[in-house]
Amino acid sequence: MHGPLELALYGPDLEALERFYRDVFGLELIARAKHRLVALRCGYSTLLLCDPSVTRESGPVPHHGAEGAGHVAFVIADDERTGWRERLRHYGVAIEREVEWEDGGSSIYCRDPAGNSVELAPPSIWGGLGRRLLTIMALAESGGAGT
């Protein structure tokens, strides 16, 4: 296994969710299945925004869905934290909480229009896994990772 290809968040208003993740986080639209899901490029993964009232029903793939708030975390470089605070304020997104971690760095938490928890996490989180991800992304963007 090489890592997640798709991550899913759920909410009833796909247009509002798509607008939020495209405008605030700059994610790129890959595909849209009317009333079912929106697929957005997120680094080398896909963020699926799904309407659980539709995806719980039988369809082209096995049914799935969630109730209550989900969670997603995006890694950001330490020197991007201030810019992300400003960006969230610019789009009228309230910062719910900031958490300092024992292994260094801090996370910024906010909510998407469906109430899902969105975290902007430091590279130090999870034993430095975020730092490795940023390194891989930088190599890929420079053409050094066989993209």
DRENGUDREN-509975 format. One record per atom (N, C-alpha, C): x, y, z; residue in three letters; atom name. Coordinates in steps of 0.02 Angstrom, whole numbers, always signed. Atoms other than C-alpha are relative to their C-alpha. Example, Ala and Ser with C-alpha at 12.3 -4.5 7.8 and 13.67 -1.06 7.14 Angstrom:
2
u:+45&v:-59&w:+0&r:Ala&a:N .
u:+615&v:-225&w:+390&r:Ala&a:CA .
u:+45&v:+60&w:+0&r:Ala&a:C .
u:-42&v:-59&w:-3&r:Ser&a:N .
u:+684&v:-53&w:+357&r:Ser&a:CA .
u:-39&v:+55&w:+37&r:Ser&a:C .
! end
This chain:
147
u:+42&v:-59&w:+0&r:Met&a:N .
u:+0&v:+0&w:+0&r:Met&a:CA .
u:+45&v:+62&w:+0&r:Met&a:C .
u:-41&v:-60&w:+8&r:His&a:N .
u:+64&v:+173&w:-44&r:His&a:CA .
u:-31&v:+63&w:+29&r:His&a:C .
u:+32&v:-59&w:-30&r:Gly&a:N .
u:-56&v:+290&w:+47&r:Gly&a:CA .
u:-70&v:+9&w:-26&r:Gly&a:C .
u:+70&v:-9&w:+21&r:Pro&a:N .
u:-233&v:+354&w:+30&r:Pro&a:CA .
u:-5&v:+34&w:-68&r:Pro&a:C .
u:+15&v:-30&w:+65&r:Leu&a:N .
u:-299&v:+392&w:-142&r:Leu&a:CA .
u:-60&v:+46&w:+6&r:Leu&a:C .
u:+61&v:-39&w:-10&r:Glu&a:N .
u:-468&v:+456&w:-85&r:Glu&a:CA .
u:-14&v:+7&w:+75&r:Glu&a:C .
u:+24&v:-13&w:-68&r:Leu&a:N .
u:-529&v:+535&w:+77&r:Leu&a:CA .
u:-69&v:+31&w:-9&r:Leu&a:C .
u:+68&v:-25&w:+9&r:Ala&a:N .
u:-715&v:+571&w:+101&r:Ala&a:CA .
u:-23&v:+40&w:+60&r:Ala&a:C .
u:+36&v:-39&w:-50&r:Leu&a:N .
u:-807&v:+706&w:+196&r:Leu&a:CA .
u:-72&v:+4&w:-24&r:Leu&a:C .
u:+71&v:+3&w:+17&r:Tyr&a:N .
u:-996&v:+714&w:+202&r:Tyr&a:CA .
u:-35&v:+64&w:+21&r:Tyr&a:C .
u:+43&v:-57&w:-15&r:Gly&a:N .
u:-1123&v:+854&w:+198&r:Gly&a:CA .
u:-56&v:+3&w:-51&r:Gly&a:C .
u:+58&v:-1&w:+43&r:Pro&a:N .
u:-1293&v:+889&w:+123&r:Pro&a:CA .
u:+3&v:+51&w:-57&r:Pro&a:C .
u:-3&v:-54&w:+51&r:Asp&a:N .
u:-1245&v:+1045&w:+21&r:Asp&a:CA .
u:+67&v:-4&w:-36&r:Asp&a:C .
u:-62&v:+10&w:+37&r:Leu&a:N .
u:-1114&v:+992&w:-106&r:Leu&a:CA .
u:+26&v:+65&w:-31&r:Leu&a:C .
u:-22&v:-63&w:+30&r:Glu&a:N .
u:-1111&v:+1164&w:-189&r:Glu&a:CA .
u:+38&v:+42&w:+51&r:Glu&a:C .
u:-34&v:-39&w:-52&r:Ala&a:N .
u:-1066&v:+1249&w:-24&r:Ala&a:CA .
u:+67&v:-31&w:+19&r:Ala&a:C .
u:-63&v:+33&w:-16&r:Leu&a:N .
u:-934&v:+1118&w:+16&r:Leu&a:CA .
u:+51&v:+10&w:-55&r:Leu&a:C .
u:-46&v:-10&w:+55&r:Glu&a:N .
u:-857&v:+1130&w:-157&r:Glu&a:CA .
u:+27&v:+71&w:+0&r:Glu&a:C .
u:-21&v:-70&w:-1&r:Arg&a:N .
u:-852&v:+1320&w:-149&r:Arg&a:CA .
u:+50&v:+12&w:+56&r:Arg&a:C .
u:-44&v:-8&w:-58&r:Phe&a:N .
u:-771&v:+1313&w:+24&r:Phe&a:CA .
u:+70&v:-28&w:-15&r:Phe&a:C .
u:-65&v:+31&w:+10&r:Tyr&a:N .
u:-632&v:+1191&w:-23&r:Tyr&a:CA .
u:+37&v:+27&w:-61&r:Tyr&a:C .
u:-33&v:-30&w:+58&r:Arg&a:N .
u:-599&v:+1270&w:-193&r:Arg&a:CA .
u:+24&v:+71&w:+16&r:Arg&a:C .
u:-18&v:-70&w:-13&r:Asp&a:N .
u:-601&v:+1452&w:-134&r:Asp&a:CA .
u:+50&v:+6&w:+57&r:Asp&a:C .
u:-42&v:-10&w:-59&r:Val&a:N .
u:-525&v:+1439&w:+39&r:Val&a:CA .
u:+66&v:-38&w:-5&r:Val&a:C .
u:-60&v:+42&w:+0&r:Phe&a:N .
u:-402&v:+1297&w:+10&r:Phe&a:CA .
u:+31&v:-9&w:-69&r:Phe&a:C .
u:-29&v:+1&w:+67&r:Gly&a:N .
u:-374&v:+1313&w:-177&r:Gly&a:CA .
u:+2&v:-69&w:-33&r:Gly&a:C .
u:+0&v:+67&w:+29&r:Leu&a:N .
u:-415&v:+1131&w:-217&r:Leu&a:CA .
u:-32&v:+3&w:-70&r:Leu&a:C .
u:+20&v:+2&w:+71&r:Glu&a:N .
u:-441&v:+1090&w:-401&r:Glu&a:CA .
u:-54&v:-53&w:-12&r:Glu&a:C .
u:+54&v:+47&w:+17&r:Leu&a:N .
u:-600&v:+1009&w:-468&r:Leu&a:CA .
u:+26&v:-54&w:-47&r:Leu&a:C .
u:-16&v:+57&w:+44&r:Ile&a:N .
u:-571&v:+835&w:-541&r:Ile&a:CA .
u:-64&v:-23&w:-35&r:Ile&a:C .
u:+63&v:+25&w:+28&r:Ala&a:N .
u:-750&v:+777&w:-565&r:Ala&a:CA .
u:-58&v:+17&w:+46&r:Ala&a:C .
u:+62&v:-14&w:-38&r:Arg&a:N .
u:-929&v:+805&w:-511&r:Arg&a:CA .
u:-52&v:-50&w:-24&r:Arg&a:C .
u:+55&v:+45&w:+15&r:Ala&a:N .
u:-1067&v:+674&w:-503&r:Ala&a:CA .
u:-62&v:+32&w:+32&r:Ala&a:C .
u:+56&v:-40&w:-24&r:Lys&a:N .
u:-1228&v:+773&w:-488&r:Lys&a:CA .
u:-36&v:-32&w:+59&r:Lys&a:C .
u:+34&v:+18&w:-62&r:His&a:N .
u:-1306&v:+761&w:-314&r:His&a:CA .
u:+35&v:-55&w:+40&r:His&a:C .
u:-32&v:+56&w:-35&r:Arg&a:N .
u:-1185&v:+621&w:-265&r:Arg&a:CA .
u:+66&v:+20&w:+32&r:Arg&a:C .
u:-66&v:-17&w:-27&r:Leu&a:N .
u:-1008&v:+686&w:-247&r:Leu&a:CA .
u:+35&v:+52&w:-43&r:Leu&a:C .
u:-47&v:-44&w:+34&r:Val&a:N .
u:-876&v:+813&w:-294&r:Val&a:CA .
u:+70&v:-26&w:+17&r:Val&a:C .
u:-69&v:+24&w:-10&r:Ala&a:N .
u:-695&v:+755&w:-317&r:Ala&a:CA .
u:+48&v:+58&w:-11&r:Ala&a:C .
u:-48&v:-54&w:+4&r:Leu&a:N .
u:-557&v:+881&w:-283&r:Leu&a:CA .
u:+71&v:-27&w:+9&r:Leu&a:C .
u:-70&v:+19&w:-6&r:Arg&a:N .
u:-370&v:+861&w:-309&r:Arg&a:CA .
u:+29&v:+32&w:+63&r:Arg&a:C .
u:-30&v:-22&w:-63&r:Cys&a:N .
u:-277&v:+874&w:-144&r:Cys&a:CA .
u:+70&v:-30&w:+3&r:Cys&a:C .
u:-68&v:+28&w:+4&r:Gly&a:N .
u:-90&v:+850&w:-173&r:Gly&a:CA .
u:-3&v:-61&w:-46&r:Gly&a:C .
u:+3&v:+61&w:+38&r:Tyr&a:N .
u:-75&v:+670&w:-231&r:Tyr&a:CA .
u:-58&v:-45&w:+22&r:Tyr&a:C .
u:+59&v:+36&w:-21&r:Ser&a:N .
u:-241&v:+619&w:-156&r:Ser&a:CA .
u:-61&v:+37&w:-26&r:Ser&a:C .
u:+63&v:-30&w:+21&r:Thr&a:N .
u:-423&v:+656&w:-192&r:Thr&a:CA .
u:-44&v:+9&w:+61&r:Thr&a:C .
u:+49&v:-12&w:-53&r:Leu&a:N .
u:-542&v:+737&w:-70&r:Leu&a:CA .
u:-69&v:-6&w:-32&r:Leu&a:C .
u:+69&v:+10&w:+24&r:Leu&a:N .
u:-718&v:+671&w:-104&r:Leu&a:CA .
u:-47&v:+35&w:+48&r:Leu&a:C .
u:+53&v:-32&w:-39&r:Leu&a:N .
u:-862&v:+779&w:-44&r:Leu&a:CA .
u:-64&v:-35&w:-20&r:Leu&a:C .
u:+57&v:+43&w:+15&r:Cys&a:N .
u:-1014&v:+667&w:-31&r:Cys&a:CA .
u:-62&v:+22&w:+37&r:Cys&a:C .
u:+65&v:-10&w:-33&r:Asp&a:N .
u:-1198&v:+691&w:+6&r:Asp&a:CA .
u:-21&v:-67&w:+28&r:Asp&a:C .
u:+14&v:+65&w:-28&r:Pro&a:N .
u:-1232&v:+550&w:+129&r:Pro&a:CA .
u:-71&v:-25&w:-13&r:Pro&a:C .
u:+68&v:+23&w:+15&r:Ser&a:N .
u:-1418&v:+546&w:+88&r:Ser&a:CA .
u:-2&v:-36&w:-67&r:Ser&a:C .
u:-4&v:+33&w:+65&r:Val&a:N .
u:-1367&v:+490&w:-87&r:Val&a:CA .
u:+48&v:-59&w:+2&r:Val&a:C .
u:-50&v:+54&w:+0&r:Thr&a:N .
u:-1210&v:+387&w:-54&r:Thr&a:CA .
u:-18&v:-58&w:+46&r:Thr&a:C .
u:+23&v:+56&w:-42&r:Arg&a:N .
u:-1300&v:+282&w:+78&r:Arg&a:CA .
u:-44&v:-48&w:-39&r:Arg&a:C .
u:+42&v:+42&w:+43&r:Glu&a:N .
u:-1411&v:+216&w:-61&r:Glu&a:CA .
u:+44&v:-40&w:-47&r:Glu&a:C .
u:-36&v:+41&w:+48&r:Ser&a:N .
u:-1357&v:+81&w:-181&r:Ser&a:CA .
u:+16&v:+41&w:-62&r:Ser&a:C .
u:-21&v:-37&w:+59&r:Gly&a:N .
u:-1261&v:+150&w:-330&r:Gly&a:CA .
u:+55&v:-37&w:-35&r:Gly&a:C .
u:-53&v:+33&w:+38&r:Pro&a:N .
u:-1112&v:+117&w:-441&r:Pro&a:CA .
u:+55&v:-29&w:+45&r:Pro&a:C .
u:-48&v:+27&w:-48&r:Val&a:N .
u:-1002&v:+84&w:-288&r:Val&a:CA .
u:-38&v:-19&w:+64&r:Val&a:C .
u:+35&v:+17&w:-62&r:Pro&a:N .
u:-1045&v:+8&w:-118&r:Pro&a:CA .
u:-21&v:+62&w:+39&r:Pro&a:C .
u:+26&v:-58&w:-37&r:His&a:N .
u:-1148&v:+123&w:-8&r:His&a:CA .
u:+48&v:+19&w:+57&r:His&a:C .
u:-41&v:-27&w:-55&r:His&a:N .
u:-1059&v:+232&w:+120&r:His&a:CA .
u:-30&v:+65&w:+23&r:His&a:C .
u:+24&v:-63&w:-27&r:Gly&a:N .
u:-1092&v:+382&w:+228&r:Gly&a:CA .
u:+22&v:+7&w:+72&r:Gly&a:C .
u:-20&v:-13&w:-69&r:Ala&a:N .
u:-1061&v:+460&w:+397&r:Ala&a:CA .
u:-50&v:+49&w:+30&r:Ala&a:C .
u:+42&v:-48&w:-37&r:Glu&a:N .
u:-1160&v:+553&w:+529&r:Glu&a:CA .
u:+45&v:+38&w:+47&r:Glu&a:C .
u:-41&v:-41&w:-44&r:Gly&a:N .
u:-1090&v:+695&w:+630&r:Gly&a:CA .
u:+60&v:+28&w:-37&r:Gly&a:C .
u:-57&v:-34&w:+29&r:Ala&a:N .
u:-934&v:+795&w:+601&r:Ala&a:CA .
u:+56&v:-48&w:-16&r:Ala&a:C .
u:-60&v:+37&w:+19&r:Gly&a:N .
u:-791&v:+715&w:+506&r:Gly&a:CA .
u:+61&v:+44&w:+13&r:Gly&a:C .
u:-62&v:-37&w:-11&r:His&a:N .
u:-610&v:+772&w:+510&r:His&a:CA .
u:+47&v:-12&w:-58&r:His&a:C .
u:-54&v:+4&w:+49&r:Val&a:N .
u:-474&v:+808&w:+383&r:Val&a:CA .
u:+55&v:+47&w:+22&r:Val&a:C .
u:-58&v:-43&w:-17&r:Ala&a:N .
u:-299&v:+878&w:+410&r:Ala&a:CA .
u:+42&v:+9&w:-62&r:Ala&a:C .
u:-46&v:-18&w:+54&r:Phe&a:N .
u:-191&v:+967&w:+282&r:Phe&a:CA .
u:+65&v:+23&w:+32&r:Phe&a:C .
u:-64&v:-23&w:-27&r:Val&a:N .
u:-6&v:+988&w:+318&r:Val&a:CA .
u:+19&v:+66&w:-32&r:Val&a:C .
u:-26&v:-64&w:+25&r:Ile&a:N .
u:+64&v:+1164&w:+302&r:Ile&a:CA .
u:+69&v:+11&w:+30&r:Ile&a:C .
u:-67&v:-16&w:-26&r:Ala&a:N .
u:+242&v:+1226&w:+323&r:Ala&a:CA .
u:-7&v:+50&w:+58&r:Ala&a:C .
u:+3&v:-44&w:-58&r:Asp&a:N .
u:+278&v:+1317&w:+485&r:Asp&a:CA .
u:-2&v:+74&w:-20&r:Asp&a:C .
u:-1&v:-70&w:+20&r:Asp&a:N .
u:+313&v:+1480&w:+393&r:Asp&a:CA .
u:-63&v:+22&w:-39&r:Asp&a:C .
u:+63&v:-17&w:+34&r:Glu&a:N .
u:+140&v:+1473&w:+309&r:Glu&a:CA .
u:-57&v:+13&w:+49&r:Glu&a:C .
u:+53&v:-5&w:-50&r:Arg&a:N .
u:+41&v:+1479&w:+471&r:Arg&a:CA .
u:-33&v:+69&w:+2&r:Arg&a:C .
u:+28&v:-68&w:-3&r:Thr&a:N .
u:+20&v:+1668&w:+477&r:Thr&a:CA .
u:-42&v:+14&w:-63&r:Thr&a:C .
u:+37&v:-10&w:+62&r:Gly&a:N .
u:-33&v:+1672&w:+294&r:Gly&a:CA .
u:-66&v:-37&w:-1&r:Gly&a:C .
u:+62&v:+38&w:-3&r:Trp&a:N .
u:-163&v:+1537&w:+325&r:Trp&a:CA .
u:-50&v:+33&w:+48&r:Trp&a:C .
u:+45&v:-37&w:-46&r:Arg&a:N .
u:-235&v:+1633&w:+475&r:Arg&a:CA .
u:-33&v:+58&w:-38&r:Arg&a:C .
u:+26&v:-57&w:+38&r:Glu&a:N .
u:-253&v:+1785&w:+362&r:Glu&a:CA .
u:-48&v:-23&w:-55&r:Glu&a:C .
u:+44&v:+26&w:+53&r:Arg&a:N .
u:-329&v:+1681&w:+220&r:Arg&a:CA .
u:-68&v:-21&w:+29&r:Arg&a:C .
u:+63&v:+20&w:-31&r:Leu&a:N .
u:-459&v:+1605&w:+336&r:Leu&a:CA .
u:-42&v:+62&w:+18&r:Leu&a:C .
u:+36&v:-62&w:-17&r:Arg&a:N .
u:-505&v:+1779&w:+401&r:Arg&a:CA .
u:-29&v:+33&w:-63&r:Arg&a:C .
u:+22&v:-31&w:+63&r:His&a:N .
u:-515&v:+1845&w:+222&r:His&a:CA .
u:-64&v:-32&w:-26&r:His&a:C .
u:+59&v:+36&w:+23&r:Tyr&a:N .
u:-644&v:+1711&w:+179&r:Tyr&a:CA .
u:-55&v:-6&w:+54&r:Tyr&a:C .
u:+51&v:+0&w:-52&r:Gly&a:N .
u:-740&v:+1738&w:+341&r:Gly&a:CA .
u:-6&v:-66&w:+37&r:Gly&a:C .
u:+0&v:+65&w:-34&r:Val&a:N .
u:-692&v:+1568&w:+412&r:Val&a:CA .
u:+29&v:+10&w:+70&r:Val&a:C .
u:-21&v:-8&w:-69&r:Ala&a:N .
u:-682&v:+1570&w:+601&r:Ala&a:CA .
u:+50&v:-54&w:+19&r:Ala&a:C .
u:-47&v:+48&w:-28&r:Ile&a:N .
u:-532&v:+1489&w:+683&r:Ile&a:CA .
u:-31&v:-25&w:+65&r:Ile&a:C .
u:+33&v:+30&w:-58&r:Glu&a:N .
u:-610&v:+1370&w:+808&r:Glu&a:CA .
u:+48&v:-8&w:+58&r:Glu&a:C .
u:-48&v:+13&w:-53&r:Arg&a:N .
u:-452&v:+1328&w:+903&r:Arg&a:CA .
u:+70&v:-7&w:-31&r:Arg&a:C .
u:-69&v:+14&w:+19&r:Glu&a:N .
u:-263&v:+1323&w:+893&r:Glu&a:CA .
u:+29&v:-43&w:+56&r:Glu&a:C .
u:-26&v:+48&w:-48&r:Val&a:N .
u:-174&v:+1178&w:+977&r:Val&a:CA .
u:+76&v:-5&w:-9&r:Val&a:C .
u:-73&v:+9&w:-1&r:Glu&a:N .
u:+11&v:+1172&w:+1024&r:Glu&a:CA .
u:+14&v:-73&w:+14&r:Glu&a:C .
u:-16&v:+70&w:-8&r:Trp&a:N .
u:+86&v:+998&w:+1007&r:Trp&a:CA .
u:+66&v:-9&w:+37&r:Trp&a:C .
u:-60&v:+15&w:-39&r:Glu&a:N .
u:+217&v:+920&w:+1122&r:Glu&a:CA .
u:+61&v:-9&w:-45&r:Glu&a:C .
u:-57&v:+11&w:+44&r:Asp&a:N .
u:+326&v:+871&w:+974&r:Asp&a:CA .
u:+15&v:+59&w:-45&r:Asp&a:C .
u:-14&v:-62&w:+36&r:Gly&a:N .
u:+325&v:+1049&w:+908&r:Gly&a:CA .
u:-55&v:+18&w:-49&r:Gly&a:C .
u:+49&v:-25&w:+47&r:Gly&a:N .
u:+215&v:+1157&w:+800&r:Gly&a:CA .
u:-69&v:+6&w:+31&r:Gly&a:C .
u:+70&v:-8&w:-23&r:Ser&a:N .
u:+32&v:+1199&w:+815&r:Ser&a:CA .
u:-46&v:-10&w:-59&r:Ser&a:C .
u:+52&v:+10&w:+51&r:Ser&a:N .
u:-127&v:+1158&w:+721&r:Ser&a:CA .
u:-52&v:+55&w:+6&r:Ser&a:C .
u:+56&v:-47&w:+4&r:Ile&a:N .
u:-262&v:+1279&w:+666&r:Ile&a:CA .
u:-61&v:-40&w:-20&r:Ile&a:C .
u:+62&v:+36&w:+14&r:Tyr&a:N .
u:-439&v:+1211&w:+669&r:Tyr&a:CA .
u:-56&v:+48&w:-19&r:Tyr&a:C .
u:+59&v:-37&w:+20&r:Cys&a:N .
u:-593&v:+1276&w:+579&r:Cys&a:CA .
u:-53&v:-50&w:-21&r:Cys&a:C .
u:+55&v:+44&w:+22&r:Arg&a:N .
u:-758&v:+1205&w:+514&r:Arg&a:CA .
u:-19&v:+17&w:-72&r:Arg&a:C .
u:+27&v:-12&w:+67&r:Asp&a:N .
u:-822&v:+1182&w:+338&r:Asp&a:CA .
u:-75&v:+11&w:+5&r:Asp&a:C .
u:+71&v:-14&w:-3&r:Pro&a:N .
u:-1003&v:+1223&w:+292&r:Pro&a:CA .
u:-44&v:-57&w:+27&r:Pro&a:C .
u:+38&v:+57&w:-27&r:Ala&a:N .
u:-1061&v:+1047&w:+344&r:Ala&a:CA .
u:+18&v:-13&w:+73&r:Ala&a:C .
u:-20&v:+10&w:-69&r:Gly&a:N .
u:-977&v:+1062&w:+514&r:Gly&a:CA .
u:+58&v:-47&w:+10&r:Gly&a:C .
u:-59&v:+42&w:-6&r:Asn&a:N .
u:-830&v:+948&w:+475&r:Asn&a:CA .
u:+59&v:+40&w:+27&r:Asn&a:C .
u:-59&v:-31&w:-29&r:Ser&a:N .
u:-671&v:+987&w:+571&r:Ser&a:CA .
u:+57&v:-2&w:-51&r:Ser&a:C .
u:-55&v:-6&w:+48&r:Val&a:N .
u:-531&v:+1050&w:+458&r:Val&a:CA .
u:+61&v:+25&w:+38&r:Val&a:C .
u:-61&v:-16&w:-36&r:Glu&a:N .
u:-355&v:+1054&w:+528&r:Glu&a:CA .
u:+55&v:+18&w:-49&r:Glu&a:C .
u:-61&v:-18&w:+35&r:Leu&a:N .
u:-203&v:+1143&w:+460&r:Leu&a:CA .
u:+56&v:-19&w:+48&r:Leu&a:C .
u:-46&v:+33&w:-46&r:Ala&a:N .
u:-66&v:+1037&w:+538&r:Ala&a:CA .
u:+72&v:+17&w:-15&r:Ala&a:C .
u:-71&v:-14&w:+10&r:Pro&a:N .
u:+119&v:+1067&w:+565&r:Pro&a:CA .
u:+38&v:-61&w:-28&r:Pro&a:C .
u:-39&v:+55&w:+27&r:Pro&a:N .
u:+253&v:+963&w:+479&r:Pro&a:CA .
u:+24&v:-50&w:+53&r:Pro&a:C .
u:-26&v:+43&w:-54&r:Ser&a:N .
u:+308&v:+892&w:+649&r:Ser&a:CA .
u:-51&v:-52&w:+24&r:Ser&a:C .
u:+53&v:+44&w:-26&r:Ile&a:N .
u:+142&v:+803&w:+679&r:Ile&a:CA .
u:+12&v:-73&w:-22&r:Ile&a:C .
u:-5&v:+72&w:+13&r:Trp&a:N .
u:+137&v:+613&w:+687&r:Trp&a:CA .
u:+72&v:-22&w:-15&r:Trp&a:C .
u:-70&v:+21&w:+6&r:Gly&a:N .
u:+323&v:+592&w:+710&r:Gly&a:CA .
u:+35&v:+27&w:-61&r:Gly&a:C .
u:-32&v:-32&w:+58&r:Gly&a:N .
u:+369&v:+708&w:+567&r:Gly&a:CA .
u:-28&v:-23&w:-67&r:Gly&a:C .
u:+30&v:+23&w:+63&r:Leu&a:N .
u:+256&v:+626&w:+438&r:Leu&a:CA .
u:-17&v:+58&w:-46&r:Leu&a:C .
u:+16&v:-59&w:+40&r:Gly&a:N .
u:+199&v:+798&w:+381&r:Gly&a:CA .
u:+61&v:+28&w:-35&r:Gly&a:C .
u:-63&v:-24&w:+30&r:Arg&a:N .
u:+380&v:+849&w:+350&r:Arg&a:CA .
u:+19&v:-43&w:-60&r:Arg&a:C .
u:-15&v:+44&w:+57&r:Arg&a:N .
u:+406&v:+696&w:+240&r:Arg&a:CA .
u:-46&v:+14&w:-58&r:Arg&a:C .
u:+48&v:-15&w:+53&r:Leu&a:N .
u:+249&v:+737&w:+143&r:Leu&a:CA .
u:+19&v:+64&w:-36&r:Leu&a:C .
u:-21&v:-63&w:+31&r:Leu&a:N .
u:+308&v:+916&w:+113&r:Leu&a:CA .
u:+62&v:-10&w:-43&r:Leu&a:C .
u:-61&v:+14&w:+39&r:Thr&a:N .
u:+477&v:+850&w:+53&r:Thr&a:CA .
u:-17&v:-35&w:-65&r:Thr&a:C .
u:+20&v:+36&w:+60&r:Ile&a:N .
u:+396&v:+730&w:-69&r:Ile&a:CA .
u:-36&v:+47&w:-49&r:Ile&a:C .
u:+35&v:-48&w:+43&r:Met&a:N .
u:+282&v:+867&w:-135&r:Met&a:CA .
u:+49&v:+48&w:-34&r:Met&a:C .
u:-49&v:-46&w:+28&r:Ala&a:N .
u:+429&v:+986&w:-159&r:Ala&a:CA .
u:+41&v:-35&w:-55&r:Ala&a:C .
u:-37&v:+37&w:+51&r:Leu&a:N .
u:+527&v:+853&w:-253&r:Leu&a:CA .
u:-41&v:-11&w:-63&r:Leu&a:C .
u:+45&v:+11&w:+57&r:Ala&a:N .
u:+378&v:+814&w:-364&r:Ala&a:CA .
u:-9&v:+64&w:-40&r:Ala&a:C .
u:+11&v:-64&w:+35&r:Glu&a:N .
u:+349&v:+997&w:-404&r:Glu&a:CA .
u:+63&v:+22&w:-38&r:Glu&a:C .
u:-61&v:-19&w:+35&r:Ser&a:N .
u:+532&v:+1017&w:-453&r:Ser&a:CA .
u:+19&v:-50&w:-54&r:Ser&a:C .
u:-13&v:+51&w:+51&r:Gly&a:N .
u:+523&v:+863&w:-565&r:Gly&a:CA .
u:+47&v:-54&w:+24&r:Gly&a:C .
u:-48&v:+48&w:-26&r:Gly&a:N .
u:+635&v:+760&w:-451&r:Gly&a:CA .
u:-29&v:-64&w:+27&r:Gly&a:C .
u:+30&v:+61&w:-28&r:Ala&a:N .
u:+510&v:+626&w:-399&r:Ala&a:CA .
u:-36&v:-41&w:-52&r:Ala&a:C .
u:+29&v:+41&w:+53&r:Gly&a:N .
u:+463&v:+553&w:-567&r:Gly&a:CA .
u:-74&v:+14&w:-13&r:Gly&a:C .
u:+71&v:-16&w:+12&r:Thr&a:N .
u:+297&v:+646&w:-588&r:Thr&a:CA .
u:-16&v:-2&w:-72&r:Thr&a:C .
! end
